Amino acid sequence: MIIIAILRLILLLPTLFLGMLFTLLGGMIPVQIRGANLAQWAALFSARSFNHIMNVQVEVSEPERLRKHAGFIFPTHDTYMDIVLPVAVTPVRFVAAVEVKKIPFIGRMGSGFGVVYMDRRNKDDRARVRQLLREEASYPPIVLYPEGMLDGKPGIAPFRYGAFELAQEAQKPYLLIAIVYEPFWKVKWKGETIYHVLWRHARTWRLKAKLIVLDEVMPTAMDDPKELAKSAERTIIRALAQSEYPDYSVVSVDDKPVKPALSWETDPNA
C-alpha cells in the first residue's frame, strides 16, 4: 500500500492545485448555474476528484433532499472528510474557523467559493458573522458544525445551541446529517497535522462513507434553541447507532452524547 499511497498523493497535488485555481477564477466570474456560482461548482468537482483518487465510496441516503435544501446544514464533525463530503454532493458554503484559512490549498479554495471565516475567540468577529449569515441568501446552503470542533472519536459531543439560535434568528430551516465511516480510525483527526491524516488515509485501500440525511427543522420564534440542540443530538445519535457501521456501535447512553463537551477556549488542539 505504500506505493499506492505515494501515487495517490502525487495525483492529489495537481488535482488540489487545479481545484484551487478554478475555484479562485470561478469566484471572479459573476455567473451562476442552478443557483450556485462557478467557484462552488469547481469546488464540487474537486471534492469528487479527491474521493475518486482516495477511493472513498460515498453513499447518501436521500441525495435529492440534500441537493434541494436551502438554509443551514448541521452535520456531525469527527474528521476532515466531514468537510469534503457535503461539497462533493451539492454546492455549499461554510462557516469555518479562521485557522482553516491557513491550510494549504484548502484555505485558498474556501475563500473562492464563499467560506465565511470567523475568529471564534473574538466576540466582535462572532457578532459580525452572525449578522452576515442572517442577511445571506438561503442557497447554496451554509454548513455549520454544532459540535464546534473535532474530537477524534466516533459519536458526538454535546451540541452548542448557538447554531440553532442563529437559524431561529435568520428564520431559515436547518437539515441534520449524520456522517459515518468504515473504517473510521483511518480518517480520524485530533492532535495531528493534516499531512499525517492524509498519509494514513492514502494507505487505506478503501474508505466507505455514508451521509444519513435526517430531519429538516424550521425553527419558530417560540422555540428554545437549547431544546432544539438537544433534540438534534437525540436524532443524530439514534441514526449513528443504527448505521450498522461497526465503529459507531456504541455512541450514546440513553440517547445522550458520550463524548465530553468541548471548548475551543481551553483545548490547545481545537
Helices and strands as residue ranges (DSSP letters): H 2-26, E 32-33, E 36-37, H 38-53, E 56-60, H 63-68, E 72-75, H 81-89, E 93-97, G 98-102, H 106-112, E 116-118, H 123-135, E 142-143, H 162-170, E 174-182, G 184-186, H 194-202, E 207-217, H 225-241, G 246-248, E 252-253, E 256-257
